[in-house]
Amino acid sequence: MRNVVILGSTGSIGTQALDVISTRRDRFNVVGLAAGGSDIELLARQVIEFRPSHVAVARGTAVEDLQLALYAEAQRQGYAHGDHTLPRLWAGPRAATELAAVDCDVVLNAITGSAGLEPTLATLRAGTTLALANKESLVIGGRLVTEAAAPGQLVAVDSEHSAFAQALRSGARSEVRRLILTASGGPFRGRRRDELAEVTPEQAMAHPTWDMGRVITINSSTLVNKGLELIEAALLYDVPLDDVTVVVHPQSMVHSMVEFHDGSTIAQCSPPDMRLPIALGLTWPDRIVDAARPCDWTTASSWTFEPLDGDAFPAVELARRAGQASGTAPAVFNAANEECVDAFCAGRIGFLDIVDTVAAIVTEHLSEPSVDSAEEARHVADADLTVAAVLAADAWARERARQLTAGG
């Protein structure tokens, strides 16, 4: 029996993780759930169904709403008054971080964005296995996260990085030549740069393969998400960024590959279903029987691979540049992008402006600062990196992005 805490329980990964757990109650016990507080009714249903002893909400004003929703949901499910014990409620911006440190076997961090950094570090400090779906915390935290993790403590949940972990079992690390990171290409695969100028938020949200939240779906259309995954792969598996190659694979059946120095390439294949890497994240290195359906080898199909068009989708190489600069550069890349996605969805900037604006902000951050530059605008090198420096760079990049996208 594994005791599990799920951070981001009402999001896409969190709900799928609870789906995996719901049919395997003999293997998992949910001891804690954390959510932002935007979907109180769903959180209440999860609490009543899984009976965690701890619940955290980031929005402090949501506590009373949650208590009322819990009573209403308990009544709806037929509990008599007093039959259902209320969990301990944690509230406020540090609630998820505090929950991450409770006694359990696995913390699944599925929080969106840079808010996941401190819960990631709290989990690692507690010595708990971290199933990491919040790639941003590793990308922006860099060595702060990798140095805090004991061997085997950090388990990837992204399908691509789970694929790497599985394929890497086929040989020694010294035998690895490169990692091959697959990308679906998003909804605009095959378009030239000039054909992307008039893309709308609705079109960018129409991902051909995956059903995800807003930010990650827009990131998949710009390929910023693949840039974040590039940095994540290098950090997780301790390979140079130049030894991670991105290849477009529209069918999303091969989730990534490892090429060994003898010329052999090992691929991990399965139909696109996040329940498989989620299940592996919760039980690594063991597998769960029938976590997801396998490939159907009785039906004819074709899988194709093609090079990435860096002119139309420059986000991957921009991310590689930020990752090679390391220090606070990846945090600036991530934060500026999140603000630019908001601006795009609000109609203030165009689709191409997302990555162009992020590139301008990253370049500004890495340039030689003027004497009167704000301290948080300065690039902090990897050797001097602290959580405070990461958060300061994150805040500066967000403010700079808001300034550059305000007049659209």
C-alpha atoms as one frame of an Amber mdcrd trajectory, in Angstrom:
protein
   0.000   0.000   0.000   1.452   3.363  -1.035   0.352   6.533   0.707  -0.008
   9.276  -1.903  -0.321  13.068  -1.895  -1.580  14.697  -5.102  -0.793  18.363
  -5.698  -3.006  19.830  -8.400  -5.753  17.250  -7.920  -8.432  19.062  -9.954
  -6.246  19.527 -13.044  -5.830  17.148 -15.973  -2.977  15.080 -14.477  -4.487
  15.100 -10.984  -7.881  13.826 -12.123  -6.277  11.095 -14.236  -4.090  10.057
 -11.309  -7.186   9.679  -9.138  -8.763   7.661 -11.946  -5.782   5.278 -11.817
  -6.030   5.059  -8.034  -9.821   4.620  -7.953  -9.686   1.099  -9.406  -6.682
   0.053  -7.314  -7.662   0.911  -3.747  -5.697  -2.107  -2.520  -2.484  -0.472
  -3.735  -2.976   3.221  -2.932  -4.209   5.358  -0.086  -4.715   9.074  -0.763
  -3.557  10.995   2.307  -3.551  14.499   0.835  -5.032  16.568  -1.991  -4.102
  20.106  -3.015  -5.785  22.403  -5.522  -5.803  26.058  -6.433  -9.421  26.513
  -5.415 -11.015  27.385  -8.752 -13.121  24.198  -8.872 -14.351  23.698  -5.326
 -17.164  21.322  -6.286 -14.762  18.898  -7.986 -12.343  19.084  -5.051 -15.211
  18.328  -2.657 -16.198  15.253  -4.688 -12.588  14.053  -4.614 -12.354  14.540
  -0.855 -15.585  12.625  -0.196 -14.554   9.783  -2.511 -10.918   9.347  -1.446
 -11.119  10.546   2.181  -7.689  12.212   2.493  -6.665  13.349   5.953  -5.189
  16.606   4.562  -6.540  19.042   1.948  -4.808  22.224   0.793  -6.211  25.130
  -1.215  -4.050  27.966  -2.495  -6.865  30.502  -2.361  -7.441  31.181   1.322
 -10.937  32.568   0.743 -11.999  29.189  -0.672 -11.913  27.402   2.703 -15.464
  28.274   3.715 -16.700  27.419   0.212 -14.962  24.055   0.441 -16.476  23.273
   3.846 -19.966  24.026   2.525 -19.302  22.006  -0.629 -18.095  19.048   1.465
 -21.269  19.028   3.554 -23.400  19.299   0.395 -21.508  16.496  -1.366 -21.665
  14.236   1.697 -25.424  14.730   1.873 -25.764  14.083  -1.855 -23.944  10.777
  -1.429 -26.210   9.775   1.442 -23.968  10.249   4.455 -25.841  10.881   7.698
 -24.884  14.007   9.645 -21.516  13.453  11.335 -20.694  10.271   9.412 -17.995
  11.944   7.344 -14.947  13.334   9.117 -13.610  16.581   7.734  -9.931  16.511
   6.732  -7.401  18.969   8.075  -7.611  22.029   5.821  -4.519  23.996   4.802
  -5.025  27.357   3.068  -2.938  30.044   1.440  -0.090  30.299  -1.063   2.169
  27.978   0.982  -0.488  25.338   1.648   0.714  22.959  -1.072   4.329  23.327
   0.091   3.348  22.416   3.643   1.259  19.480   2.421   4.181  18.218   0.313
   6.172  17.617   3.512   3.627  15.351   5.258   4.506  11.716   5.897   3.721
   9.661   2.779   5.384   7.440   0.189   4.825   9.442  -3.013   3.987  13.055
  -3.816   2.621  13.620  -7.318   3.331  17.257  -8.173   0.873  18.199 -10.919
   0.696  21.914 -10.102   0.894  24.154 -13.170   3.790  26.552 -13.637   6.478
  27.994 -11.395   4.231  27.695  -8.320   5.348  24.065  -8.210   8.977  24.843
  -7.336   8.710  25.137  -3.561   6.451  22.046  -3.206   9.009  20.133  -5.287
  11.846  21.185  -2.983   9.752  20.470   0.132   9.054  16.929  -1.103  12.724
  16.268  -1.797  13.803  17.661   1.577  11.289  15.331   3.268  12.936  12.353
   1.535   9.692  11.370  -0.204   9.561   9.977  -3.734   8.553  12.791  -6.086
   6.467  11.880  -9.139   7.068  15.057 -11.113   4.468  16.247 -13.605   5.315
  19.905 -12.913   8.197  20.228 -15.367   8.481  23.956 -14.707   9.814  23.432
 -11.179  12.737  21.389 -12.513  13.339  23.720 -15.456  13.504  26.886 -13.359
  15.009  25.275 -10.263  17.763  23.528 -12.193  20.568  22.334  -9.955  18.610
  23.397  -6.852  16.252  20.521  -7.630  18.745  17.982  -8.978  21.120  18.476
  -6.057  18.264  18.155  -3.547  17.161  14.812  -5.025  18.629  11.560  -3.742
  19.302   8.811  -6.311  15.969   7.409  -7.512  13.919   9.989  -5.606  12.867
  12.010  -8.664  10.531  10.139 -11.051   9.328  11.731 -14.281   5.622  11.731
 -15.146   5.740  13.547 -18.503   5.171  10.862 -21.126   8.399  11.740 -22.945
  10.579  11.628 -19.842   8.916   8.480 -18.577   9.772   7.003 -21.987  13.420
   7.971 -21.515  13.491   6.336 -18.087  12.067   3.117 -19.506  14.389   3.053
 -22.530  17.458   3.843 -20.423  17.014   0.494 -18.689  18.391  -1.056 -21.881
  22.000  -0.016 -21.296  24.533   1.752 -19.123  24.537   5.554 -19.048  28.066
   5.503 -20.490  26.644   3.795 -23.593  24.118   6.552 -24.375  24.858   8.714
 -27.416  21.786  10.935 -27.344  18.177  11.293 -26.284  15.555  11.701 -29.030
  12.611  13.746 -27.800   9.462  13.287 -29.870   6.925  16.052 -30.533   3.490
  15.746 -32.121   4.101  19.038 -33.903   0.900  20.493 -32.479  -2.073  21.753
 -34.479   0.091  23.805 -36.869   2.590  21.183 -37.982   3.671  21.790 -41.567
   2.774  25.483 -41.643   5.333  28.101 -42.581   6.016  31.001 -40.228   4.065
  33.476 -42.370   1.047  31.169 -42.217   0.936  31.419 -38.422   0.470  35.182
 -38.138  -3.344  35.066 -37.955  -3.697  32.040 -35.642  -6.426  32.515 -33.007
  -6.480  31.234 -29.418  -9.301  28.854 -30.358  -7.186  27.326 -33.120  -4.177
  27.054 -30.840  -6.281  25.207 -28.247  -7.248  22.477 -30.745  -4.448  20.003
 -30.035  -4.633  16.950 -32.340  -3.663  14.359 -29.718  -3.807  15.420 -26.071
  -6.533  16.949 -23.888  -4.674  19.347 -21.590  -5.020  22.628 -19.715  -4.847
  26.031 -21.407  -1.209  26.965 -20.811   0.257  23.595 -21.769  -1.986  23.379
 -24.854  -0.899  26.800 -26.116   2.697  25.852 -25.266   2.288  22.736 -27.394
   1.106  24.832 -30.335   4.155  27.141 -30.115   6.427  24.201 -29.159   7.484
  26.093 -26.027   6.406  22.966 -24.176   8.941  20.938 -26.153  11.576  23.513
 -25.238  10.771  23.075 -21.550  10.924  19.292 -22.007  14.324  19.637 -23.693
  15.730  21.376 -20.599  13.943  18.902 -18.321  15.437  15.904 -20.140  18.976
  17.248 -19.857  18.550  17.883 -16.131  16.813  14.603 -15.316  19.233  12.350
 -17.145  22.423  14.441 -16.882  23.077  14.788 -20.605  24.337  17.882 -22.471
  21.573  19.884 -24.124  23.256  19.381 -27.501  22.776  15.624 -27.025  18.986
  15.968 -26.949  17.413  15.957 -30.423  13.782  16.921 -31.085  11.972  15.039
 -33.854   8.354  15.470 -34.973   6.185  12.349 -34.718   2.534  13.273 -35.434
   0.987   9.963 -34.336   2.271  10.338 -30.738   2.766   6.584 -30.405   6.526
   6.708 -29.820   6.921   8.839 -26.737  10.710   9.218 -26.973  13.818   7.213
 -27.799  17.358   6.627 -26.579  20.167   6.129 -29.086  23.149   4.108 -27.855
  26.701   4.425 -29.135  26.601   1.089 -30.968  23.874   2.456 -33.296  20.916
   0.857 -31.526  17.840   2.999 -30.741  15.341   1.926 -28.063  11.853   3.434
 -28.280   8.968   3.373 -25.795   5.645   3.014 -27.599   2.012   3.108 -26.471
  -1.216   4.832 -27.483  -1.346   8.404 -26.141  -2.768   8.008 -22.633  -1.293
   9.791 -19.627  -2.535   7.113 -17.268   0.453   4.943 -18.243   3.235   7.380
 -17.190   1.146   8.479 -14.193   0.837   4.882 -13.001   4.579   4.360 -13.485
   5.272   7.561 -11.579   3.245   6.308  -8.624   4.845   2.841  -8.518   8.284
   3.237 -10.152  10.145   1.044 -10.902   7.232  -1.403 -10.812   4.443  -1.520
 -13.384   0.672  -1.700 -12.884  -1.199  -4.357 -14.842  -3.474  -2.817 -17.499
  -2.685   0.770 -16.551  -3.568   1.658 -20.153  -4.358  -0.180 -23.359  -1.383
  -1.391 -25.441  -0.722  -0.856 -29.141  -2.976  -2.820 -31.501  -0.522  -4.791
 -33.639  -3.326  -6.488 -35.609  -4.336  -3.265 -37.389  -2.250  -1.714 -40.160
  -0.825   1.685 -39.260   2.030   4.000 -40.201   4.270   6.000 -37.904   6.205
   8.895 -39.401   9.092  11.034 -38.211  10.263  14.378 -39.592  12.705  17.104
 -38.596  11.514  20.113 -36.632  11.063  23.344 -38.617  13.065  25.736 -36.479
  12.150  28.775 -38.584   8.414  28.347 -37.983   8.879  27.126 -34.409  11.962
  28.798 -32.875  10.939  28.071 -29.269  12.979  24.873 -28.992  16.279  26.517
 -29.890  15.435  29.487 -27.673  14.919  27.058 -24.794  18.220  25.354 -25.616
  19.918  28.755 -25.425  18.286  29.504 -22.056  19.196  26.054 -20.767  22.829
  26.431 -21.811  22.985  29.804 -20.049  21.437  28.007 -17.015  21.123  29.940
 -13.744  18.054  32.185 -13.861  17.685  32.129 -17.680  15.266  29.152 -17.784
  13.082  30.834 -15.146  12.902  33.964 -17.295  12.050  31.863 -20.378   9.226
  30.091 -18.544   7.755  33.118 -16.738   7.805  35.403 -19.762   6.074  32.723
 -21.789   3.285  32.232 -19.247   2.524  35.968 -19.315   2.666  36.055 -23.115
   0.214  33.147 -23.312  -2.189  35.164 -21.150  -1.721  38.183 -23.422  -2.352
  36.081 -26.529  -5.501  34.530 -25.095  -6.705  38.026 -24.117  -6.169  39.267
 -27.684  -3.382  41.729 -26.844  -0.714  40.049 -28.985  -0.602  37.701 -31.949
   0.485  34.081 -32.014   3.984  34.773 -33.344   4.449  37.509 -30.747   4.463
  34.912 -27.957   7.881  33.440 -28.716   9.243  36.682 -30.221   8.505  38.524
 -26.966   9.961  35.724 -24.844  13.122  35.813 -26.987  13.450  39.566 -26.464
  13.106  39.179 -22.694  15.608  36.316 -22.501  18.075  38.337 -24.592  17.610
  41.346 -22.305  18.175  39.158 -19.236  21.393  37.693 -20.643  22.761  41.011
 -21.905  25.324  43.016 -19.959  23.170  45.019 -17.520  23.353  48.788 -17.276
  24.381  50.374 -13.988  20.792  51.282 -13.136  19.289  47.886 -14.050  17.068
  46.346 -11.419  18.883  43.633  -9.488  16.281  41.016 -10.430  16.833  41.810
 -14.134  20.420  40.569 -13.911  21.295  37.026 -14.865  22.417  34.905 -11.911
  24.821  32.137 -12.881  24.275  28.513 -11.896  26.981  28.583  -9.229  25.185
  31.406  -7.393  21.617  30.202  -7.905  19.192  30.408  -4.966  15.436  30.046
  -4.652  15.232  33.793  -3.988  17.125  34.523  -7.214  14.855  32.223  -9.209
  11.701  33.828  -7.812  13.088  37.345  -8.373  13.922  36.529 -11.999  10.478
  34.984 -12.422   8.792  38.137 -11.089  10.952  40.438 -13.246  10.237  38.435
 -16.414   6.487  38.515 -15.750   6.491  42.275 -15.209   8.642  42.835 -18.309
   6.311  40.663 -20.378   3.286  42.567 -19.118   4.966  45.831 -20.101   5.788
  44.586 -23.601   2.325  43.132 -24.236   0.190  45.839 -22.664  -0.477  47.922
 -25.758  -1.642  45.267 -28.198
